[in-house]
Amino acid sequence: MAVKIKLKRLGMIRNPQYRIVVADSRTKRDGRAIEEIGLYHPKENPSFIQVNSERAQYWLGVGAQPTEPVLKIFKLTGDWQQFKGEPAPPALLVAEAKADRHAIYEAAAKEALAGDTTTGNATTQRKPKKAVKADDTTTAAAPAAPAEPAAEEKPEGEA
């Protein structure tokens, strides 16, 4: 049985996310895998790459062949150089840690409580109302004139 290390596609239409898997070479791209050894999210900036290096070294050691995209990922992470006995590449760029939403909420709540609560100010400023033009003020203030004469005022010639 020929074993390959390849990418298994997940995610939505324009948001691909991959798992690095060890699978039989005859299986479908997204088919059954022997083992999952990593993650790859190319749309993030910088791309998110996570590889279980120990398992990758094991599978490379027993003869599993990486596909071209996986080989490039292994070269970026240094797993391929480690397998071949070459010097390691420079470190990968890592995205900054996202702020904890709960901590942000707690800080905003404390700030709101610390402020003067009797005035009742909103946390966000309201947009000012649009200024009314001078022409619009006269028509808006005056009542609309009736377009037709009232039913009581009929000409004398008609009954």
C-alpha positions in Angstrom: 0.0 0.0 0.0 1.4 3.4 -1.1 1.0 6.0 1.7 0.9 9.7 0.9 0.9 12.8 3.1 -1.6 15.1 1.5 -4.1 17.9 2.1 -7.7 17.2 3.0 -9.9 20.2 2.1 -12.5 21.6 4.5 -14.1 25.0 4.8 -16.6 27.0 2.8 -16.5 27.9 -0.9 -14.1 30.8 -0.8 -12.6 30.0 2.6 -10.4 26.9 2.2 -9.0 25.2 5.3 -7.0 22.1 5.1 -5.9 19.2 7.3 -2.6 17.5 6.6 -3.4 13.9 6.6 -1.7 10.5 6.0 -3.8 8.4 3.7 -3.7 5.7 1.1 -2.7 7.1 -2.3 -5.8 5.5 -3.8 -8.3 7.3 -1.6 -10.3 10.4 -2.6 -8.9 13.8 -1.7 -11.4 14.3 1.1 -11.8 10.6 1.8 -10.8 8.4 4.7 -7.4 9.2 6.3 -5.1 7.0 8.4 -4.1 9.9 10.6 -4.3 13.7 10.8 -1.0 15.3 11.5 -1.6 19.0 11.0 -3.6 22.0 10.0 -3.2 24.6 7.2 -5.4 27.7 6.8 -4.1 29.7 3.8 -6.5 32.7 4.0 -5.3 33.9 7.3 -2.6 36.6 7.4 0.0 35.1 7.9 -1.1 31.6 6.9 -1.8 29.4 9.9 0.3 26.3 9.8 0.4 23.7 12.6 2.2 20.4 12.1 2.7 17.6 14.7 6.4 17.3 13.9 6.9 14.0 15.7 4.2 12.2 13.7 5.4 13.8 10.4 8.9 12.5 11.1 7.6 9.1 11.8 5.5 8.9 8.6 8.4 10.3 6.5 10.7 7.7 8.1 8.4 4.7 7.2 8.2 5.8 3.6 5.1 8.0 3.2 5.5 10.4 0.3 4.4 14.0 0.7 2.5 15.7 -2.1 4.0 19.0 -3.5 1.9 21.3 -1.4 2.7 19.3 1.7 6.4 19.3 0.9 6.3 23.1 0.7 4.6 23.3 4.1 7.2 20.8 5.5 10.0 23.0 4.2 8.5 26.1 5.8 8.1 24.4 9.2 11.5 22.7 9.0 10.2 19.2 9.1 11.6 18.3 5.7 15.1 19.7 6.6 15.0 17.7 9.9 14.1 14.6 8.0 17.0 15.1 5.5 19.5 16.3 8.1 19.8 19.8 6.7 20.0 23.1 8.7 16.6 24.5 9.8 14.9 27.4 8.0 14.2 30.8 9.6 11.2 30.9 12.0 7.7 31.3 10.6 5.7 34.5 11.1 3.0 34.0 13.7 -0.2 36.1 14.0 -0.7 38.2 17.1 -2.9 36.7 19.8 -6.5 37.9 19.5 -7.8 39.9 22.5 -10.1 38.0 24.8 -13.7 39.1 24.2 -14.7 38.4 27.7 -11.9 40.6 29.1 -12.8 43.4 26.7 -16.5 43.2 27.8 -15.6 43.3 31.5 -13.3 46.3 31.0 -16.1 48.2 29.2 -18.6 47.3 31.8 -16.4 48.5 34.6 -15.7 51.8 32.7 -19.5 52.3 32.3 -20.1 51.7 36.0 -17.3 54.0 37.0 -18.8 56.9 34.9 -21.7 59.0 36.0 -24.8 56.8 35.6 -27.3 59.5 36.6 -27.0 61.4 33.3 -28.0 58.4 31.3 -25.6 59.0 28.4 -25.5 56.4 25.8 -22.2 54.5 25.2 -22.2 55.5 21.6 -22.9 59.0 20.3 -26.1 59.5 18.3 -25.8 61.1 14.9 -27.0 64.7 14.8 -30.3 65.3 13.1 -30.1 66.8 9.6 -30.6 70.5 9.5 -33.9 71.5 7.9 -33.6 73.8 4.9 -35.2 77.3 5.0 -37.6 76.3 2.1 -38.7 73.2 3.9 -39.6 75.0 7.1 -42.3 77.1 5.5 -44.0 74.2 3.8 -43.7 72.0 6.9 -45.1 74.6 9.3 -48.1 75.7 7.1 -51.0 73.4 6.8 -51.7 71.9 3.4 -54.3 73.8 1.4 -57.2 71.6 0.1 -56.8 70.8 -3.5 -60.5 70.6 -4.4 -63.3 72.8 -3.2 -65.4 71.4 -0.4 -68.7 69.6 -1.2 -70.8 72.4 0.3 -69.4 75.0 -2.2 -71.0 73.9 -5.5 -71.7 76.3 -8.4 -75.3 77.4 -8.6 -75.9 76.0 -12.1 -75.4 72.5 -11.0 -77.8 70.6 -8.7 
